Amino acid sequence: MQMHEIKTAADKKAFLQIAIDIYKGDPNWIRPLDKDIDEVFNPEKNKFFKRGECCRWLLQDDNGKYIGRIAAFVNRQYKQEQPTGGIGFFECINDQGAANFMFDYCKKWLQERGMEAMDGPINFGERDKWWGLVVEGYYSPLYGMNFNPPYYVPLFENYGFKVYFNQICYGMVVKDKLDDKFFERHAKIKADPDFRSVMIKKNKLEQFAKDFTYVYNKAWAGHGGGKTIEEKQILKMLKSMKPVMDEDIIWFYYHKDQPIGIWINLPDLNQYFKHMNGKLGWYEKLKFLWLKHFGKCNRFVGLVFGVIPEFQGKGVDAYQIIEMANHIQPMGKYEEYEMQWIGDFNPKMINIAESNGSRRSRRLSTYRYLFDRNKEFKRHPAI
């Protein structure tokens, strides 16, 4: 076996083709858009090249056939107890020797760059895409979510990877009645005229970007060493979401006109992209518009749900949930709801998710491999 570095257009095509070969016949796999994969490895598209580097390879067997792929990357701002690199975009036939060969190769590449551990499978980018190995819930993935066959789990664990943290997703049937306790808490807040809920309006994104930034920086970045986010970043994000945005499922919450909570959701884009065969040219864009207006998307996805600290523990989360439920449930537009993953290192958010009547829908795991096999392994610290 040997590793072949991706350099040419033919190599890039082969990198994509391996996934097609691995998942041939699997009805649950949804082929990611080629451009989404390519952009991860494009320095002009991926800002993480400014603070790190990455490389990707194909694995060839002794007959020259491609039987696996993998990428390794170093992000200098990925602060961990020890210098830690990442691996991702892993695909492999069901062969431990082949997997070990790729893991060893990445380990050596990372050690040459001063790394002492590797996490995987993760993304050379933010945690909102291509992060974690599916270990429970092998059904159609959400947009930007990893998918893999069950045999990948022993390939990682037999090599010596250990779970650094679990990524838990929650889902619910939209039409199901929520627990009475939510209605009770909602009623108390609803009776106070100082509280109000507002659906986003596409023609007022500047104002909503300002409110989003305020809530985010208070609820997430204001504690635990998190980084703040700028209003211009949020506005750019909202504008990029505009073509697929459904105003009915993006809500903002206020007290005396001060933003106190947000609930950001999108339709499950993979229900459209599964018809694109990885492409997004002019024909696919027309097809997407047709599907968006005349097709059916029965699942929406939770991206962000939060309340600023001053209003946490006061029933505002129940108010948020019932306000949108009262609007969405009678419409019958969606049948399923699923939240993007919550790390098991965040017990507060886990508790909120499990108290709202949702069920655990799937679990992914971020694995870690310490190069010093005598060093004590530690799980992700709780927040």
C-alpha atoms as a printed R data frame, in Angstrom:
    type eleno elety resid chain resno       x      y       z
1   ATOM     1    CA   MET     A     1   0.000  0.000   0.000
2   ATOM     2    CA   GLN     A     2   1.045  3.580  -0.556
3   ATOM     3    CA   MET     A     3  -0.291  7.088  -0.014
4   ATOM     4    CA   HIS     A     4  -0.751  9.399  -2.969
5   ATOM     5    CA   GLU     A     5  -0.972 13.139  -2.270
6   ATOM     6    CA   ILE     A     6  -3.799 15.048  -3.933
7   ATOM     7    CA   LYS     A     7  -2.358 17.464  -6.468
8   ATOM     8    CA   THR     A     8  -4.077 17.231  -9.838
9   ATOM     9    CA   ALA     A     9  -7.658 17.637 -11.029
10  ATOM    10    CA   ALA     A    10  -7.762 13.879 -11.588
11  ATOM    11    CA   ASP     A    11  -6.664 13.322  -7.981
12  ATOM    12    CA   LYS     A    12  -9.436 15.605  -6.713
13  ATOM    13    CA   LYS     A    13 -11.987 13.704  -8.767
14  ATOM    14    CA   ALA     A    14 -10.701 10.389  -7.381
15  ATOM    15    CA   PHE     A    15 -10.941 11.810  -3.845
16  ATOM    16    CA   LEU     A    16 -14.663 12.364  -4.403
17  ATOM    17    CA   GLN     A    17 -15.170  9.081  -6.237
18  ATOM    18    CA   ILE     A    18 -13.980  6.947  -3.319
19  ATOM    19    CA   ALA     A    19 -16.968  8.057  -1.249
20  ATOM    20    CA   ILE     A    20 -19.292  7.181  -4.133
21  ATOM    21    CA   ASP     A    21 -17.771  3.710  -4.290
22  ATOM    22    CA   ILE     A    22 -17.932  3.159  -0.514
23  ATOM    23    CA   TYR     A    23 -21.618  4.112  -0.245
24  ATOM    24    CA   LYS     A    24 -22.847  2.511  -3.439
25  ATOM    25    CA   GLY     A    25 -26.159  0.869  -2.618
26  ATOM    26    CA   ASP     A    26 -26.594  2.615   0.744
27  ATOM    27    CA   PRO     A    27 -29.999  4.388   0.553
28  ATOM    28    CA   ASN     A    28 -29.207  6.569   3.563
29  ATOM    29    CA   TRP     A    29 -26.102  8.221   2.148
30  ATOM    30    CA   ILE     A    30 -26.616 11.639   0.602
31  ATOM    31    CA   ARG     A    31 -23.747 12.711  -1.595
32  ATOM    32    CA   PRO     A    32 -22.332 16.039  -0.366
33  ATOM    33    CA   LEU     A    33 -22.004 18.820  -2.885
34  ATOM    34    CA   ASP     A    34 -18.629 18.541  -4.588
35  ATOM    35    CA   LYS     A    35 -18.052 22.272  -4.138
36  ATOM    36    CA   ASP     A    36 -18.514 22.000  -0.362
37  ATOM    37    CA   ILE     A    37 -15.725 19.422  -0.150
38  ATOM    38    CA   ASP     A    38 -13.462 21.223  -2.604
39  ATOM    39    CA   GLU     A    39 -13.763 24.534  -0.754
40  ATOM    40    CA   VAL     A    40 -12.386 23.031   2.453
41  ATOM    41    CA   PHE     A    41  -9.098 22.431   0.641
42  ATOM    42    CA   ASN     A    42  -9.032 25.711  -1.297
43  ATOM    43    CA   PRO     A    43  -6.856 28.399   0.377
44  ATOM    44    CA   GLU     A    44  -8.864 31.094  -1.413
45  ATOM    45    CA   LYS     A    45 -12.124 29.819   0.086
46  ATOM    46    CA   ASN     A    46 -11.097 28.488   3.501
47  ATOM    47    CA   LYS     A    47  -9.903 31.132   5.978
48  ATOM    48    CA   PHE     A    48  -8.288 28.453   8.155
49  ATOM    49    CA   PHE     A    49  -5.320 28.315   5.784
50  ATOM    50    CA   LYS     A    50  -4.321 31.670   7.273
51  ATOM    51    CA   ARG     A    51  -3.636 29.971  10.601
52  ATOM    52    CA   GLY     A    52  -2.788 26.432   9.606
53  ATOM    53    CA   GLU     A    53  -2.131 23.929   6.861
54  ATOM    54    CA   CYS     A    54  -3.604 20.736   5.544
55  ATOM    55    CA   CYS     A    55  -2.855 17.928   3.166
56  ATOM    56    CA   ARG     A    56  -4.921 15.068   1.789
57  ATOM    57    CA   TRP     A    57  -4.128 11.714   0.275
58  ATOM    58    CA   LEU     A    58  -5.518  8.696  -1.505
59  ATOM    59    CA   LEU     A    59  -4.594  5.212  -0.366
60  ATOM    60    CA   GLN     A    60  -3.650  2.737  -3.095
61  ATOM    61    CA   ASP     A    61  -3.428 -1.019  -2.677
62  ATOM    62    CA   ASP     A    62  -0.614 -3.071  -4.187
63  ATOM    63    CA   ASN     A    63  -2.492 -3.198  -7.495
64  ATOM    64    CA   GLY     A    64  -2.825  0.567  -7.693
65  ATOM    65    CA   LYS     A    65  -6.529  0.627  -6.809
66  ATOM    66    CA   TYR     A    66  -7.749  3.438  -4.583
67  ATOM    67    CA   ILE     A    67  -9.160  1.947  -1.386
68  ATOM    68    CA   GLY     A    68  -9.213  4.918   0.994
69  ATOM    69    CA   ARG     A    69  -8.769  8.622   1.496
70  ATOM    70    CA   ILE     A    70  -7.918 10.926   4.382
71  ATOM    71    CA   ALA     A    71  -6.880 14.502   5.190
72  ATOM    72    CA   ALA     A    72  -4.717 15.847   7.994
73  ATOM    73    CA   PHE     A    73  -4.541 19.415   9.186
74  ATOM    74    CA   VAL     A    74  -2.999 21.744  11.715
75  ATOM    75    CA   ASN     A    75  -4.948 24.707  13.051
76  ATOM    76    CA   ARG     A    76  -2.684 26.854  15.220
77  ATOM    77    CA   GLN     A    77  -5.712 28.340  17.005
78  ATOM    78    CA   TYR     A    78  -7.105 24.930  17.977
79  ATOM    79    CA   LYS     A    79  -6.030 25.282  21.611
80  ATOM    80    CA   GLN     A    80  -5.790 22.007  23.536
81  ATOM    81    CA   GLU     A    81  -3.831 20.658  26.515
82  ATOM    82    CA   GLN     A    82  -1.186 19.460  24.079
83  ATOM    83    CA   PRO     A    83  -0.619 20.581  20.468
84  ATOM    84    CA   THR     A    84  -3.344 18.678  18.637
85  ATOM    85    CA   GLY     A    85  -3.886 18.258  14.929
86  ATOM    86    CA   GLY     A    86  -6.846 16.862  13.098
87  ATOM    87    CA   ILE     A    87  -7.785 14.221  10.576
88  ATOM    88    CA   GLY     A    88 -10.948 14.081   8.543
89  ATOM    89    CA   PHE     A    89 -12.724 13.241   5.293
90  ATOM    90    CA   PHE     A    90 -11.830  9.656   6.052
91  ATOM    91    CA   GLU     A    91 -13.210  6.932   3.807
92  ATOM    92    CA   CYS     A    92 -11.926  3.372   3.733
93  ATOM    93    CA   ILE     A    93 -12.822 -0.137   2.755
94  ATOM    94    CA   ASN     A    94 -13.531 -2.496   5.648
95  ATOM    95    CA   ASP     A    95  -9.893 -3.323   6.299
96  ATOM    96    CA   GLN     A    96  -8.106 -2.514   9.557
97  ATOM    97    CA   GLY     A    97  -4.697 -2.667   7.915
98  ATOM    98    CA   ALA     A    98  -5.708 -0.058   5.354
99  ATOM    99    CA   ALA     A    99  -7.120  2.233   8.037
100 ATOM   100    CA   ASN     A   100  -4.020  1.820  10.210
101 ATOM   101    CA   PHE     A   101  -1.785  2.658   7.270
102 ATOM   102    CA   MET     A   102  -3.587  5.974   6.770
103 ATOM   103    CA   PHE     A   103  -3.694  6.780  10.490
104 ATOM   104    CA   ASP     A   104   0.046  6.088  10.828
105 ATOM   105    CA   TYR     A   105   0.802  8.289   7.836
106 ATOM   106    CA   CYS     A   106  -1.208 11.194   9.262
107 ATOM   107    CA   LYS     A   107   0.380 10.716  12.683
108 ATOM   108    CA   LYS     A   108   3.854 11.061  11.156
109 ATOM   109    CA   TRP     A   109   2.811 14.141   9.140
110 ATOM   110    CA   LEU     A   110   1.385 15.794  12.254
111 ATOM   111    CA   GLN     A   111   4.390 14.903  14.432
112 ATOM   112    CA   GLU     A   112   6.652 16.589  11.889
113 ATOM   113    CA   ARG     A   113   4.632 19.750  12.547
114 ATOM   114    CA   GLY     A   114   4.960 19.577  16.314
115 ATOM   115    CA   MET     A   115   1.637 17.934  17.110
116 ATOM   116    CA   GLU     A   116   1.297 15.518  20.039
117 ATOM   117    CA   ALA     A   117  -2.222 14.216  19.358
118 ATOM   118    CA   MET     A   118  -4.827 14.015  16.627
119 ATOM   119    CA   ASP     A   119  -8.599 14.436  16.761
120 ATOM   120    CA   GLY     A   120 -10.895 12.941  14.222
121 ATOM   121    CA   PRO     A   121 -12.797 12.783  12.133
122 ATOM   122    CA   ILE     A   122 -13.036 16.580  12.234
123 ATOM   123    CA   ASN     A   123 -13.073 19.449   9.778
124 ATOM   124    CA   PHE     A   124 -10.394 21.909   8.720
125 ATOM   125    CA   GLY     A   125 -12.872 24.588   9.727
126 ATOM   126    CA   GLU     A   126 -15.678 25.233  12.182
127 ATOM   127    CA   ARG     A   127 -17.459 22.537  14.161
128 ATOM   128    CA   ASP     A   128 -20.756 23.115  12.358
129 ATOM   129    CA   LYS     A   129 -19.738 20.899   9.409
130 ATOM   130    CA   TRP     A   130 -18.041 17.543   8.847
131 ATOM   131    CA   TRP     A   131 -17.367 16.932  12.523
132 ATOM   132    CA   GLY     A   132 -17.505 13.571  14.273
133 ATOM   133    CA   LEU     A   133 -18.039  9.910  13.478
134 ATOM   134    CA   VAL     A   134 -21.568  8.524  13.407
135 ATOM   135    CA   VAL     A   135 -21.869  5.859  16.112
136 ATOM   136    CA   GLU     A   136 -25.673  5.759  16.488
137 ATOM   137    CA   GLY     A   137 -28.413  6.723  14.044
138 ATOM   138    CA   TYR     A   138 -27.268  5.571  10.621
139 ATOM   139    CA   TYR     A   139 -29.985  7.299   8.621
140 ATOM   140    CA   SER     A   140 -29.897 10.186   6.164
141 ATOM   141    CA   PRO     A   141 -27.580 12.931   7.437
142 ATOM   142    CA   LEU     A   142 -28.403 16.586   7.798
143 ATOM   143    CA   TYR     A   143 -26.694 19.049   5.470
144 ATOM   144    CA   GLY     A   144 -22.992 19.345   6.323
145 ATOM   145    CA   MET     A   145 -23.087 16.331   8.646
146 ATOM   146    CA   ASN     A   146 -20.719 13.398   8.371
147 ATOM   147    CA   PHE     A   147 -22.075  9.990   7.478
148 ATOM   148    CA   ASN     A   148 -20.253  6.669   7.632
149 ATOM   149    CA   PRO     A   149 -20.860  2.923   7.751
150 ATOM   150    CA   PRO     A   150 -20.892  1.278  11.207
151 ATOM   151    CA   TYR     A   151 -17.582 -0.516  10.595
152 ATOM   152    CA   TYR     A   152 -15.723  2.799  10.804
153 ATOM   153    CA   VAL     A   153 -16.183  2.729  14.597
154 ATOM   154    CA   PRO     A   154 -13.945 -0.340  15.162
155 ATOM   155    CA   LEU     A   155 -11.486  0.968  12.569
156 ATOM   156    CA   PHE     A   156 -10.924  4.011  14.797
157 ATOM   157    CA   GLU     A   157 -11.165  2.290  18.165
158 ATOM   158    CA   ASN     A   158  -8.982 -0.701  17.269
159 ATOM   159    CA   TYR     A   159  -6.234  1.720  16.250
160 ATOM   160    CA   GLY     A   160  -6.380  3.308  19.698
161 ATOM   161    CA   PHE     A   161  -8.629  6.340  19.295
162 ATOM   162    CA   LYS     A   162 -10.766  7.135  22.344
163 ATOM   163    CA   VAL     A   163 -13.918  9.234  22.562
164 ATOM   164    CA   TYR     A   164 -12.970 12.817  23.401
165 ATOM   165    CA   PHE     A   165 -16.591 13.932  23.440
166 ATOM   166    CA   ASN     A   166 -19.953 12.749  22.161
167 ATOM   167    CA   GLN     A   167 -22.103 14.874  19.880
168 ATOM   168    CA   ILE     A   168 -25.767 14.261  20.604
169 ATOM   169    CA   CYS     A   169 -28.600 15.213  18.260
170 ATOM   170    CA   TYR     A   170 -32.221 15.498  19.310
171 ATOM   171    CA   GLY     A   171 -35.363 15.211  17.253
172 ATOM   172    CA   MET     A   172 -39.112 15.282  17.592
173 ATOM   173    CA   VAL     A   173 -42.285 14.822  15.581
174 ATOM   174    CA   VAL     A   174 -43.633 18.304  14.921
175 ATOM   175    CA   LYS     A   175 -47.298 17.475  15.452
176 ATOM   176    CA   ASP     A   176 -46.748 15.830  18.857
177 ATOM   177    CA   LYS     A   177 -48.170 17.737  21.808
178 ATOM   178    CA   LEU     A   178 -45.565 19.242  24.089
179 ATOM   179    CA   ASP     A   179 -45.527 18.675  27.833
180 ATOM   180    CA   ASP     A   180 -48.047 20.686  29.884
181 ATOM   181    CA   LYS     A   181 -45.226 22.289  31.849
182 ATOM   182    CA   PHE     A   182 -44.192 24.238  28.741
183 ATOM   183    CA   PHE     A   183 -47.667 25.678  28.315
184 ATOM   184    CA   GLU     A   184 -47.788 26.653  31.985
185 ATOM   185    CA   ARG     A   185 -44.462 28.480  31.825
186 ATOM   186    CA   HIS     A   186 -45.386 30.027  28.500
187 ATOM   187    CA   ALA     A   187 -48.694 31.340  29.863
188 ATOM   188    CA   LYS     A   188 -46.979 33.194  32.705
189 ATOM   189    CA   ILE     A   189 -44.628 35.017  30.371
190 ATOM   190    CA   LYS     A   190 -47.230 35.556  27.667
191 ATOM   191    CA   ALA     A   191 -49.366 37.402  30.218
192 ATOM   192    CA   ASP     A   192 -46.613 40.006  30.637
193 ATOM   193    CA   PRO     A   193 -46.903 42.601  27.818
194 ATOM   194    CA   ASP     A   194 -43.190 43.385  28.095
195 ATOM   195    CA   PHE     A   195 -42.420 40.073  26.327
196 ATOM   196    CA   ARG     A   196 -42.950 39.514  22.629
197 ATOM   197    CA   SER     A   197 -41.872 37.123  19.895
198 ATOM   198    CA   VAL     A   198 -41.089 38.080  16.303
199 ATOM   199    CA   MET     A   199 -40.478 36.068  13.153
200 ATOM   200    CA   ILE     A   200 -37.535 37.153  11.053
201 ATOM   201    CA   LYS     A   201 -38.244 39.278   7.982
202 ATOM   202    CA   LYS     A   202 -35.984 38.935   4.980
203 ATOM   203    CA   ASN     A   203 -36.297 42.647   4.237
204 ATOM   204    CA   LYS     A   204 -35.002 43.624   7.688
205 ATOM   205    CA   LEU     A   205 -31.881 41.472   8.025
206 ATOM   206    CA   GLU     A   206 -29.737 44.396   9.217
207 ATOM   207    CA   GLN     A   207 -31.850 44.819  12.349
208 ATOM   208    CA   PHE     A   208 -32.031 41.085  13.029
209 ATOM   209    CA   ALA     A   209 -28.282 40.763  12.554
210 ATOM   210    CA   LYS     A   210 -27.800 43.386  15.263
211 ATOM   211    CA   ASP     A   211 -30.155 41.525  17.627
212 ATOM   212    CA   PHE     A   212 -28.580 38.143  16.851
213 ATOM   213    CA   THR     A   213 -25.113 39.528  17.622
214 ATOM   214    CA   TYR     A   214 -26.269 40.926  20.950
215 ATOM   215    CA   VAL     A   215 -27.851 37.643  22.091
216 ATOM   216    CA   TYR     A   216 -24.989 35.485  20.849
217 ATOM   217    CA   ASN     A   217 -22.291 37.530  22.538
218 ATOM   218    CA   LYS     A   218 -24.248 37.624  25.802
219 ATOM   219    CA   ALA     A   219 -25.344 33.974  25.836
220 ATOM   220    CA   TRP     A   220 -22.269 32.213  24.448
221 ATOM   221    CA   ALA     A   221 -19.215 34.392  24.033
222 ATOM   222    CA   GLY     A   222 -19.659 36.373  27.220
223 ATOM   223    CA   HIS     A   223 -18.491 33.525  29.422
224 ATOM   224    CA   GLY     A   224 -16.189 30.514  29.361
225 ATOM   225    CA   GLY     A   225 -13.577 32.203  27.217
226 ATOM   226    CA   GLY     A   226 -15.659 32.070  24.051
227 ATOM   227    CA   LYS     A   227 -14.902 34.458  21.234
228 ATOM   228    CA   THR     A   228 -17.262 37.286  20.377
229 ATOM   229    CA   ILE     A   229 -18.732 37.654  16.936
230 ATOM   230    CA   GLU     A   230 -19.142 40.857  14.935
231 ATOM   231    CA   GLU     A   231 -22.418 42.140  13.562
232 ATOM   232    CA   LYS     A   232 -21.040 42.221  10.022
233 ATOM   233    CA   GLN     A   233 -20.295 38.476  10.254
234 ATOM   234    CA   ILE     A   234 -23.856 37.731  11.301
235 ATOM   235    CA   LEU     A   235 -25.287 39.917   8.549
236 ATOM   236    CA   LYS     A   236 -23.148 38.127   5.991
237 ATOM   237    CA   MET     A   237 -24.358 34.780   7.345
238 ATOM   238    CA   LEU     A   238 -28.031 35.822   7.252
239 ATOM   239    CA   LYS     A   239 -27.681 37.130   3.705
240 ATOM   240    CA   SER     A   240 -26.090 33.842   2.629
241 ATOM   241    CA   MET     A   241 -29.022 31.983   4.216
242 ATOM   242    CA   LYS     A   242 -31.632 34.197   2.557
243 ATOM   243    CA   PRO     A   243 -32.240 32.016  -0.557
244 ATOM   244    CA   VAL     A   244 -33.123 29.007   1.639
245 ATOM   245    CA   MET     A   245 -34.537 30.882   4.614
246 ATOM   246    CA   ASP     A   246 -38.046 30.085   5.820
247 ATOM   247    CA   GLU     A   247 -39.313 33.024   7.874
248 ATOM   248    CA   ASP     A   248 -41.749 30.756   9.728
249 ATOM   249    CA   ILE     A   249 -38.953 28.938  11.559
250 ATOM   250    CA   ILE     A   250 -36.569 31.757  12.568
251 ATOM   251    CA   TRP     A   251 -37.687 33.589  15.695
252 ATOM   252    CA   PHE     A   252 -36.407 36.383  17.927
253 ATOM   253    CA   TYR     A   253 -37.626 37.113  21.448
254 ATOM   254    CA   TYR     A   254 -37.696 40.453  23.276
255 ATOM   255    CA   HIS     A   255 -38.303 41.997  26.684
256 ATOM   256    CA   LYS     A   256 -39.073 45.710  26.604
257 ATOM   257    CA   ASP     A   257 -37.731 45.738  23.050
258 ATOM   258    CA   GLN     A   258 -34.373 44.322  24.189
259 ATOM   259    CA   PRO     A   259 -33.450 41.042  22.427
260 ATOM   260    CA   ILE     A   260 -33.233 38.199  24.956
261 ATOM   261    CA   GLY     A   261 -33.430 35.011  22.895
262 ATOM   262    CA   ILE     A   262 -33.091 33.516  19.432
263 ATOM   263    CA   TRP     A   263 -34.155 30.302  17.732
264 ATOM   264    CA   ILE     A   264 -32.604 29.847  14.300
265 ATOM   265    CA   ASN     A   265 -33.745 26.988  12.058
266 ATOM   266    CA   LEU     A   266 -33.513 26.089   8.389
267 ATOM   267    CA   PRO     A   267 -35.211 23.537   6.169
268 ATOM   268    CA   ASP     A   268 -33.114 20.369   5.854
269 ATOM   269    CA   LEU     A   269 -31.240 21.274   2.682
270 ATOM   270    CA   ASN     A   270 -30.146 17.691   2.132
271 ATOM   271    CA   GLN     A   271 -33.721 16.883   1.171
272 ATOM   272    CA   TYR     A   272 -33.060 19.054  -1.878
273 ATOM   273    CA   PHE     A   273 -29.390 18.293  -2.443
274 ATOM   274    CA   LYS     A   274 -29.924 14.529  -2.489
275 ATOM   275    CA   HIS     A   275 -31.331 15.067  -5.981
276 ATOM   276    CA   MET     A   276 -28.242 16.951  -7.233
277 ATOM   277    CA   ASN     A   277 -25.684 14.110  -7.427
278 ATOM   278    CA   GLY     A   278 -23.066 16.352  -5.856
279 ATOM   279    CA   LYS     A   279 -23.357 19.086  -8.470
280 ATOM   280    CA   LEU     A   280 -24.582 22.668  -8.220
281 ATOM   281    CA   GLY     A   281 -24.295 24.116 -11.700
282 ATOM   282    CA   TRP     A   282 -26.923 26.217 -13.444
283 ATOM   283    CA   TYR     A   283 -29.132 23.192 -14.127
284 ATOM   284    CA   GLU     A   284 -28.992 22.047 -10.498
285 ATOM   285    CA   LYS     A   285 -29.736 25.574  -9.285
286 ATOM   286    CA   LEU     A   286 -32.859 25.642 -11.432
287 ATOM   287    CA   LYS     A   287 -33.764 22.212 -10.118
288 ATOM   288    CA   PHE     A   288 -33.232 23.430  -6.574
289 ATOM   289    CA   LEU     A   289 -35.589 26.370  -7.113
290 ATOM   290    CA   TRP     A   290 -38.202 24.037  -8.573
291 ATOM   291    CA   LEU     A   291 -37.891 21.624  -5.640
292 ATOM   292    CA   LYS     A   292 -38.010 24.486  -3.153
293 ATOM   293    CA   HIS     A   293 -41.309 25.754  -4.552
294 ATOM   294    CA   PHE     A   294 -42.998 22.537  -5.681
295 ATOM   295    CA   GLY     A   295 -41.179 19.722  -3.879
296 ATOM   296    CA   LYS     A   296 -41.553 18.571  -0.306
297 ATOM   297    CA   CYS     A   297 -39.162 19.160   2.576
298 ATOM   298    CA   ASN     A   298 -40.666 17.610   5.683
299 ATOM   299    CA   ARG     A   299 -37.801 18.219   8.119
300 ATOM   300    CA   PHE     A   300 -36.322 21.394   9.532
301 ATOM   301    CA   VAL     A   301 -33.099 21.703  11.455
302 ATOM   302    CA   GLY     A   302 -32.246 23.636  14.593
303 ATOM   303    CA   LEU     A   303 -29.020 25.623  14.337
304 ATOM   304    CA   VAL     A   304 -29.047 28.021  17.285
305 ATOM   305    CA   PHE     A   305 -31.251 28.193  20.386
306 ATOM   306    CA   GLY     A   306 -30.347 30.460  23.259
307 ATOM   307    CA   VAL     A   307 -31.353 32.913  25.975
308 ATOM   308    CA   ILE     A   308 -29.182 35.645  27.477
309 ATOM   309    CA   PRO     A   309 -27.993 34.912  31.048
310 ATOM   310    CA   GLU     A   310 -30.304 37.421  32.732
311 ATOM   311    CA   PHE     A   311 -33.371 35.475  31.567
312 ATOM   312    CA   GLN     A   312 -32.120 31.920  31.875
313 ATOM   313    CA   GLY     A   313 -33.968 29.676  34.317
314 ATOM   314    CA   LYS     A   314 -37.084 31.867  34.197
315 ATOM   315    CA   GLY     A   315 -39.165 29.930  31.694
316 ATOM   316    CA   VAL     A   316 -38.139 31.941  28.646
317 ATOM   317    CA   ASP     A   317 -37.008 28.778  26.880
318 ATOM   318    CA   ALA     A   318 -40.561 27.384  27.240
319 ATOM   319    CA   TYR     A   319 -41.940 30.680  25.962
320 ATOM   320    CA   GLN     A   320 -39.696 30.440  22.916
321 ATOM   321    CA   ILE     A   321 -40.715 26.868  22.153
322 ATOM   322    CA   ILE     A   322 -44.482 27.352  22.522
323 ATOM   323    CA   GLU     A   323 -44.550 30.610  20.576
324 ATOM   324    CA   MET     A   324 -43.093 28.904  17.521
325 ATOM   325    CA   ALA     A   325 -44.984 25.651  18.072
326 ATOM   326    CA   ASN     A   326 -48.287 27.515  18.103
327 ATOM   327    CA   HIS     A   327 -47.382 28.946  14.730
328 ATOM   328    CA   ILE     A   328 -45.796 25.898  13.079
329 ATOM   329    CA   GLN     A   329 -47.963 22.987  14.216
330 ATOM   330    CA   PRO     A   330 -51.247 24.150  12.620
331 ATOM   331    CA   MET     A   331 -49.500 24.782   9.295
332 ATOM   332    CA   GLY     A   332 -48.537 21.136   8.746
333 ATOM   333    CA   LYS     A   333 -45.556 22.276   6.667
334 ATOM   334    CA   TYR     A   334 -43.014 20.102   8.488
335 ATOM   335    CA   GLU     A   335 -43.255 16.638   9.989
336 ATOM   336    CA   GLU     A   336 -39.884 16.287  11.716
337 ATOM   337    CA   TYR     A   337 -37.522 18.517  13.645
338 ATOM   338    CA   GLU     A   338 -33.907 17.755  14.471
339 ATOM   339    CA   MET     A   339 -31.345 19.847  16.289
340 ATOM   340    CA   GLN     A   340 -27.718 20.015  15.298
341 ATOM   341    CA   TRP     A   341 -25.496 18.248  17.793
342 ATOM   342    CA   ILE     A   342 -24.849 19.289  21.371
343 ATOM   343    CA   GLY     A   343 -21.581 18.232  22.989
344 ATOM   344    CA   ASP     A   344 -21.896 16.039  26.073
345 ATOM   345    CA   PHE     A   345 -19.520 18.519  27.725
346 ATOM   346    CA   ASN     A   346 -22.426 20.994  27.835
347 ATOM   347    CA   PRO     A   347 -24.843 19.518  30.427
348 ATOM   348    CA   LYS     A   348 -26.953 22.685  30.614
349 ATOM   349    CA   MET     A   349 -27.906 22.505  26.941
350 ATOM   350    CA   ILE     A   350 -28.334 18.732  27.148
351 ATOM   351    CA   ASN     A   351 -30.813 19.270  29.982
352 ATOM   352    CA   ILE     A   352 -32.779 21.837  27.979
353 ATOM   353    CA   ALA     A   353 -32.924 19.525  24.969
354 ATOM   354    CA   GLU     A   354 -34.051 16.549  27.008
355 ATOM   355    CA   SER     A   355 -36.675 18.504  28.919
356 ATOM   356    CA   ASN     A   356 -38.538 19.748  25.845
357 ATOM   357    CA   GLY     A   357 -39.938 16.388  24.835
358 ATOM   358    CA   SER     A   358 -37.361 15.596  22.155
359 ATOM   359    CA   ARG     A   359 -35.652 12.243  21.786
360 ATOM   360    CA   ARG     A   360 -32.022 11.401  21.097
361 ATOM   361    CA   SER     A   361 -31.994 10.937  17.352
362 ATOM   362    CA   ARG     A   362 -28.338 10.161  16.652
363 ATOM   363    CA   ARG     A   363 -24.900 10.322  18.183
364 ATOM   364    CA   LEU     A   364 -21.573 11.200  16.665
365 ATOM   365    CA   SER     A   365 -18.232 11.025  18.455
366 ATOM   366    CA   THR     A   366 -15.091 13.095  18.200
367 ATOM   367    CA   TYR     A   367 -12.153 10.796  18.837
368 ATOM   368    CA   ARG     A   368  -8.675 11.639  20.108
369 ATOM   369    CA   TYR     A   369  -5.415  9.717  19.770
370 ATOM   370    CA   LEU     A   370  -2.483 10.715  21.982
371 ATOM   371    CA   PHE     A   371   0.879 10.050  20.354
372 ATOM   372    CA   ASP     A   372   2.442  9.422  23.769
373 ATOM   373    CA   ARG     A   373   0.620  6.221  24.671
374 ATOM   374    CA   ASN     A   374   1.665  6.557  28.323
375 ATOM   375    CA   LYS     A   375   0.062  9.952  28.763
376 ATOM   376    CA   GLU     A   376  -3.206 10.135  30.698
377 ATOM   377    CA   PHE     A   377  -6.229 10.486  28.402
378 ATOM   378    CA   LYS     A   378  -8.695 13.195  29.388
379 ATOM   379    CA   ARG     A   379 -12.186 13.837  28.078
380 ATOM   380    CA   HIS     A   380 -13.308 17.271  26.897
381 ATOM   381    CA   PRO     A   381 -13.773 19.485  29.985
382 ATOM   382    CA   ALA     A   382 -17.354 20.339  30.928
383 ATOM   383    CA   ILE     A   383 -18.623 23.887  30.467
